[in-house]
Amino acid sequence: MIDLPLAARRWAAPMLGIAVTLAAAAVPGGRAEGAAPRQAVGQGDRVVLASTEDTLKIQRRVVATGEIHRVYTVGQVNGEWLWLEAADVAGWAKADRVLPFDQALRQATARIEGTGAPEARDYNARGLLYEDLGRVDLAEADFAEAIRLEPEWSLPYLNRGTLRRRAGRPDEAIADFSQAAKLAPLDPLPYFDRGLALLDQGDPAAAHDSFTLALRADPNHPGSRFNRAATGLALGIDGASADAEAYLALVGWYEALSPYAAILAALEHRRAGRDAQAAGLLDAAAEQLDPGAWPCPILEHLRGRLDLAGLLDAAETADQQAEARAYAGLALVIAGDAGAARPLLEWVVARAEPTQVPHLLARLALEPPSSPPAEPPGPLRPEGAGS
């Protein structure tokens, strides 16, 4: 996820790379309890939002909040405003509502060592900061201590699961996400993150079901909409176009994955014989995208304005080569030319990262599921609710 830079083309929508609460918990007045005076920050500094209530904005639109933990780089200083950039999002924040990264870590440690009775939130907060430093051992220990102190709190399970998933331990991650879902069954994030881990395990059908549960908890969860569209298209499950179009309705054309959502929807429309809808989506995406930007060549190829040789020539990186071949190959399969599609798809399966969308689309186009998908999961209920 950012875990999810655009170049990686991974599964979560970039703005939802990891769902966690910011290190400094919000208190009345918006300041972290016991907070020291803030250090001055300048261009190039690494910072975090000061509380869960703080926001990142573009004009009046909130693009991120402190409820999702990120470490930002200050890209520009304009008076009392800072332009903050992360791998998946950027926007303006008030200078007095951020903390330098090192100060945030010191404050979290001071709360743990200085109070005599640290709380679970303190360990959870410091664990996130240690994770950003690459100290997986210290982060995991802090999440474990947060769980010991407050075993009914879902967030440390969610954060430890994300850490374990990033460390290449999907089995342990899935166990943590499942426990988080048990503790917070109406929160979409445990199901969403579990879906990502199931994709890491190579189980797209189970991942699709987990994204379905996330959407039953919150139908407006963009990451789950995009990922269910991708897994649904790969598995041949009806509804991928509806999910992709819902993603576009939620985020517009602002997000890096928006043109890919249009491509996913257009391919399912074609598979269902809805050529006019497919053409309309591709045209709309092309109008929104800089003609020189990727994945514009894929759009132009699917619109019939760029031949396959031109598409492959335009793909400059290994990721772009995989995307070009996967989407062009799937379009050929849908058009009934599996023979021409095979070398394109085999190239993707042999060379692309297995957890990326192109690999999944190519692999399942070459080896479609042998049985129809199982019935989707049932409705969500809070623990203890009646049947």
C-alpha positions as CSV (number, residue, x, y, z in Angstrom):
1,M,0.0,0.0,0.0
2,I,2.1,3.2,0.6
3,D,3.0,1.2,0.9
4,L,1.3,2.1,-2.3
5,P,3.3,4.5,-4.5
6,L,1.7,4.9,-8.0
7,A,4.6,3.2,-9.6
8,A,3.9,0.0,-7.6
9,R,0.2,-0.1,-8.8
10,R,-0.7,-2.2,-5.8
11,W,-4.1,-3.1,-4.5
12,A,-5.3,-0.4,-2.2
13,A,-6.3,2.9,-3.5
14,P,-3.3,5.1,-2.7
15,M,-5.2,7.4,-0.3
16,L,-6.1,4.4,1.8
17,G,-2.7,2.8,2.1
18,I,-2.9,2.0,5.8
19,A,-5.7,2.7,8.2
20,V,-4.4,3.8,11.6
21,T,-4.8,6.5,14.1
22,L,-2.2,9.2,14.3
23,A,0.5,9.0,17.0
24,A,-0.6,11.9,19.1
25,A,-4.1,11.2,20.3
26,A,-6.5,14.1,20.2
27,V,-7.4,15.8,23.4
28,P,-9.7,18.8,24.1
29,G,-8.3,21.8,22.3
30,G,-6.6,19.6,19.7
31,R,-3.2,19.4,21.5
32,A,-1.4,16.3,22.5
33,E,-1.4,15.8,26.2
34,G,1.8,17.1,27.7
35,A,3.0,18.3,24.3
36,A,6.2,20.4,24.2
37,P,6.3,23.6,22.2
38,R,6.5,22.7,18.5
39,Q,9.8,23.0,16.7
40,A,9.9,25.2,13.6
41,V,9.7,23.2,10.4
42,G,11.0,24.0,6.9
43,Q,11.1,22.7,3.4
44,G,12.3,19.1,3.3
45,D,11.5,18.3,7.0
46,R,9.5,15.1,7.9
47,V,6.4,15.8,9.9
48,V,3.1,14.2,11.2
49,L,-0.2,15.8,11.8
50,A,-0.5,16.8,15.4
51,S,-3.8,15.1,16.3
52,T,-6.4,12.8,14.8
53,E,-8.6,15.9,14.3
54,D,-6.2,17.7,12.0
55,T,-6.6,17.7,8.3
56,L,-4.8,18.1,5.0
57,K,-6.7,20.2,2.4
58,I,-6.7,21.3,-1.2
59,Q,-8.8,24.4,-1.3
60,R,-11.8,23.4,0.8
61,R,-11.6,19.7,0.1
62,V,-10.2,17.5,2.9
63,V,-7.8,15.0,1.3
64,A,-6.4,13.4,4.5
65,T,-6.9,13.4,8.3
66,G,-4.8,12.5,11.3
67,E,-6.9,9.4,11.6
68,I,-4.8,7.8,8.9
69,H,-1.1,7.9,10.0
70,R,1.3,9.2,7.5
71,V,4.8,10.8,7.6
72,Y,4.8,13.8,5.3
73,T,7.6,15.8,3.7
74,V,7.3,19.6,3.7
75,G,7.4,20.6,0.1
76,Q,6.6,24.3,0.4
77,V,6.2,26.9,3.1
78,N,3.7,29.7,2.5
79,G,3.3,31.8,5.6
80,E,1.4,29.8,8.2
81,W,0.6,27.1,5.7
82,L,2.7,24.1,4.7
83,W,2.4,22.0,1.6
84,L,2.8,18.4,2.8
85,E,3.6,15.4,0.5
86,A,3.3,11.7,1.2
87,A,3.6,8.8,-1.3
88,D,-0.2,8.7,-1.7
89,V,-1.5,12.2,-1.0
90,A,-0.6,15.9,-0.8
91,G,-2.2,19.1,0.5
92,W,-2.0,22.1,2.7
93,A,-1.9,22.1,6.5
94,K,-1.6,24.8,9.1
95,A,2.0,25.0,10.4
96,D,0.9,24.9,14.0
97,R,-0.9,21.7,13.4
98,V,2.1,19.5,12.6
99,L,4.9,18.0,14.6
100,P,8.4,17.2,13.4
101,F,8.8,13.5,13.2
102,D,11.6,13.3,15.8
103,Q,9.6,15.5,18.2
104,A,6.6,13.2,17.8
105,L,8.7,10.2,18.7
106,R,10.2,11.9,21.7
107,Q,6.8,12.9,23.0
108,A,5.4,9.4,22.6
109,T,8.4,8.0,24.5
110,A,8.0,10.7,27.2
111,R,4.4,9.8,27.7
112,I,5.4,6.1,28.2
113,E,8.4,6.6,30.4
114,G,7.1,9.7,32.4
115,T,3.6,8.9,33.4
116,G,4.2,5.7,35.4
117,A,1.0,4.3,34.0
118,P,1.3,4.5,30.2
119,E,-1.9,3.7,28.2
120,A,-2.4,1.5,25.3
121,R,-2.8,4.5,23.0
122,D,0.8,5.6,23.9
123,Y,2.3,2.3,22.8
124,N,0.1,2.2,19.7
125,A,1.3,5.7,18.8
126,R,5.0,5.0,19.3
127,G,4.7,1.7,17.4
128,L,3.5,3.6,14.3
129,L,6.5,5.9,14.6
130,Y,8.9,3.1,15.0
131,E,7.4,1.4,12.0
132,D,8.1,4.5,10.0
133,L,11.7,4.3,11.1
134,G,11.9,0.8,9.9
135,R,12.3,-0.6,13.4
136,V,9.9,-3.5,13.0
137,D,11.0,-5.2,16.2
138,L,10.3,-2.2,18.4
139,A,7.0,-1.4,16.6
140,E,5.7,-5.0,17.0
141,A,6.7,-5.0,20.7
142,D,4.8,-1.7,21.2
143,F,1.7,-3.0,19.4
144,A,1.8,-6.2,21.5
145,E,2.0,-4.1,24.7
146,A,-1.0,-2.0,23.5
147,I,-2.9,-5.2,22.9
148,R,-2.0,-6.5,26.4
149,L,-3.2,-3.3,28.0
150,E,-6.4,-3.0,26.1
151,P,-7.2,-6.4,24.4
152,E,-10.7,-5.2,23.3
153,W,-9.3,-2.4,21.2
154,S,-9.2,-3.2,17.5
155,L,-6.6,-0.6,16.4
156,P,-3.4,-2.2,17.6
157,Y,-4.4,-5.5,15.9
158,L,-5.0,-3.6,12.7
159,N,-1.6,-1.8,12.9
160,R,0.3,-5.0,13.9
161,G,-1.4,-6.8,11.0
162,T,-0.3,-4.1,8.6
163,L,3.3,-4.3,9.9
164,R,3.3,-8.1,9.6
165,R,1.9,-8.0,6.1
166,R,4.6,-5.5,5.0
167,A,7.2,-7.8,6.6
168,G,6.0,-10.7,4.4
169,R,4.1,-12.6,7.1
170,P,0.5,-12.8,5.6
171,D,-0.7,-15.6,7.8
172,E,0.0,-13.6,11.0
173,A,-1.4,-10.5,9.4
174,I,-4.7,-12.2,8.5
175,A,-5.0,-13.4,12.0
176,D,-4.6,-9.9,13.3
177,F,-7.0,-8.4,10.8
178,S,-9.6,-11.1,11.6
179,Q,-9.3,-10.3,15.3
180,A,-9.7,-6.6,14.6
181,A,-12.8,-7.4,12.5
182,K,-14.2,-9.4,15.4
183,L,-13.7,-6.5,17.8
184,A,-15.0,-3.8,15.3
185,P,-17.3,-5.7,12.9
186,L,-18.8,-2.5,11.5
187,D,-15.4,-0.9,10.6
188,P,-14.5,-1.5,7.0
189,L,-10.7,-1.3,7.5
190,P,-10.0,-4.7,9.0
191,Y,-11.8,-6.4,6.1
192,F,-10.1,-4.2,3.6
193,D,-6.6,-4.9,5.0
194,R,-7.4,-8.6,5.3
195,G,-8.3,-8.6,1.6
196,L,-4.9,-7.2,0.8
197,A,-3.2,-9.9,2.8
198,L,-5.3,-12.6,1.1
199,L,-4.1,-11.2,-2.2
200,D,-0.5,-11.5,-1.0
201,Q,-1.4,-15.2,-0.3
202,G,-2.6,-15.7,-3.8
203,D,-6.3,-16.1,-2.8
204,P,-8.2,-13.5,-4.9
205,A,-11.6,-15.2,-4.3
206,A,-11.3,-14.9,-0.5
207,A,-9.9,-11.3,-1.0
208,H,-13.0,-10.4,-3.0
209,D,-15.2,-11.7,-0.2
210,S,-13.3,-9.6,2.3
211,F,-13.7,-6.5,0.2
212,T,-17.4,-7.3,0.0
213,L,-17.6,-7.3,3.8
214,A,-15.7,-4.0,3.9
215,L,-18.3,-2.5,1.6
216,R,-21.2,-3.9,3.7
217,A,-19.7,-2.0,6.6
218,D,-19.2,1.1,4.5
219,P,-20.5,1.2,0.9
220,N,-18.4,4.4,0.3
221,H,-15.0,2.9,1.1
222,P,-13.0,3.8,-2.1
223,G,-10.2,1.3,-1.6
224,S,-12.6,-1.6,-1.3
225,R,-14.5,-0.5,-4.4
226,F,-11.4,-0.4,-6.5
227,N,-10.0,-3.6,-5.2
228,R,-13.3,-5.5,-5.6
229,A,-13.5,-4.2,-9.1
230,A,-10.1,-5.6,-9.9
231,T,-10.6,-8.9,-8.3
232,G,-14.1,-9.2,-9.7
233,L,-12.9,-8.6,-13.2
234,A,-10.1,-11.1,-12.8
235,L,-12.4,-13.8,-11.4
236,G,-15.2,-13.1,-13.9
237,I,-17.7,-12.0,-11.2
238,D,-20.4,-9.6,-12.4
239,G,-20.3,-6.2,-10.8
240,A,-16.7,-5.1,-11.5
241,S,-17.9,-2.2,-13.7
242,A,-20.4,-1.0,-11.0
243,D,-17.6,-1.1,-8.4
244,A,-15.2,0.8,-10.6
245,E,-17.7,3.4,-11.5
246,A,-18.7,3.8,-7.8
247,Y,-15.0,4.4,-7.1
248,L,-15.0,7.2,-9.7
249,A,-18.1,8.7,-8.2
250,L,-16.5,8.7,-4.8
251,V,-13.1,10.2,-5.7
252,G,-13.6,11.7,-9.2
253,W,-10.5,12.0,-11.4
254,Y,-8.3,13.3,-8.5
255,E,-6.7,10.0,-7.6
256,A,-3.9,8.2,-9.4
257,L,-6.0,5.0,-9.7
258,S,-8.9,6.8,-11.4
259,P,-7.9,6.1,-15.0
260,Y,-7.3,2.4,-14.0
261,A,-10.9,2.3,-12.5
262,A,-12.1,3.5,-15.9
263,I,-10.1,0.8,-17.7
264,L,-11.4,-2.0,-15.4
265,A,-15.0,-0.8,-15.9
266,A,-14.6,-0.5,-19.6
267,L,-13.2,-4.1,-19.9
268,E,-16.1,-5.6,-18.0
269,H,-18.6,-3.6,-20.1
270,R,-16.9,-5.0,-23.2
271,R,-17.1,-8.5,-21.8
272,A,-20.8,-8.0,-21.2
273,G,-21.4,-6.6,-24.7
274,R,-21.9,-3.0,-23.5
275,D,-19.6,-1.4,-26.0
276,A,-21.1,2.0,-25.9
277,Q,-20.6,2.3,-22.1
278,A,-17.0,1.1,-22.5
279,A,-16.3,3.7,-25.1
280,G,-17.8,6.4,-23.0
281,L,-15.7,5.6,-20.0
282,L,-12.5,5.4,-22.0
283,D,-13.3,8.8,-23.7
284,A,-14.0,10.4,-20.3
285,A,-10.8,9.1,-18.9
286,A,-8.7,10.3,-21.9
287,E,-10.2,13.8,-21.5
288,Q,-9.1,14.0,-17.9
289,L,-5.5,12.7,-18.3
290,D,-2.5,14.5,-19.6
291,P,-1.8,13.0,-23.1
292,G,1.8,12.5,-22.2
293,A,1.1,10.8,-18.9
294,W,0.8,7.1,-18.1
295,P,-1.6,5.2,-18.5
296,C,-2.8,7.4,-21.4
297,P,-1.2,5.0,-24.0
298,I,-3.4,2.1,-22.6
299,L,-6.5,4.3,-22.9
300,E,-5.5,5.2,-26.5
301,H,-4.9,1.5,-27.4
302,L,-8.2,0.4,-26.0
303,R,-9.9,3.3,-27.9
304,G,-8.3,1.9,-31.1
305,R,-6.1,4.9,-31.6
306,L,-2.7,3.3,-30.8
307,D,-1.6,-0.1,-32.1
308,L,0.0,-2.8,-29.9
309,A,3.5,-2.0,-31.0
310,G,3.0,1.7,-30.2
311,L,1.6,0.8,-26.8
312,L,4.6,-1.4,-25.9
313,D,7.0,1.2,-27.2
314,A,5.3,3.9,-24.9
315,A,5.7,1.7,-21.8
316,E,9.1,2.8,-20.4
317,T,9.3,0.9,-17.1
318,A,8.9,-2.7,-16.2
319,D,5.6,-1.9,-14.4
320,Q,4.3,-0.1,-17.4
321,Q,5.3,-3.0,-19.7
322,A,3.3,-5.4,-17.4
323,E,0.3,-3.1,-17.4
324,A,0.3,-2.6,-21.1
325,R,0.5,-6.3,-21.8
326,A,-2.1,-7.3,-19.2
327,Y,-4.8,-4.9,-20.3
328,A,-4.1,-5.4,-24.0
329,G,-4.1,-9.1,-23.5
330,L,-7.3,-9.1,-21.5
331,A,-8.9,-7.0,-24.2
332,L,-7.9,-9.6,-26.8
333,V,-9.3,-12.4,-24.7
334,I,-12.6,-10.5,-24.4
335,A,-12.6,-10.0,-28.2
336,G,-12.2,-13.7,-28.7
337,D,-8.5,-13.7,-29.8
338,A,-7.0,-15.8,-27.0
339,G,-4.1,-16.9,-29.2
340,A,-2.8,-13.4,-29.7
341,A,-3.4,-12.7,-26.0
342,R,-1.4,-15.6,-24.7
343,P,2.2,-14.4,-25.3
344,L,1.3,-11.0,-23.7
345,L,-0.3,-12.6,-20.7
346,E,2.5,-15.2,-20.2
347,W,5.1,-12.3,-20.2
348,V,3.2,-10.7,-17.4
349,V,2.9,-13.9,-15.3
350,A,6.6,-14.6,-15.8
351,R,7.9,-11.1,-14.9
352,A,5.4,-9.0,-13.0
353,E,5.1,-8.8,-9.2
354,P,2.5,-11.4,-8.1
355,T,0.7,-9.0,-5.8
356,Q,0.0,-6.4,-8.5
357,V,-3.2,-6.1,-10.6
358,P,-1.6,-7.0,-13.9
359,H,-0.3,-10.3,-12.7
360,L,-3.7,-11.3,-11.2
361,L,-5.5,-10.3,-14.4
362,A,-3.0,-12.2,-16.6
363,R,-2.9,-15.3,-14.5
364,L,-6.6,-15.7,-14.2
365,A,-7.1,-14.9,-17.9
366,L,-4.7,-17.8,-18.7
367,E,-6.2,-20.1,-16.1
368,P,-9.8,-19.1,-15.4
369,P,-11.4,-20.4,-12.1
370,S,-12.7,-23.9,-12.7
371,S,-15.8,-23.4,-10.6
372,P,-18.3,-20.5,-10.2
373,P,-17.7,-18.1,-7.2
374,A,-19.2,-19.1,-3.9
375,E,-22.1,-17.2,-2.5
376,P,-20.9,-13.8,-1.0
377,P,-20.6,-13.4,2.7
378,G,-23.7,-12.7,4.8
379,P,-24.7,-9.4,6.4
380,L,-22.6,-7.9,9.2
381,R,-23.8,-7.8,12.7
382,P,-22.1,-6.3,15.8
383,E,-20.9,-9.0,18.2
384,G,-23.7,-10.2,20.4
385,A,-26.5,-9.0,18.1
386,G,-29.4,-11.3,17.6
387,S,-29.8,-13.4,14.4
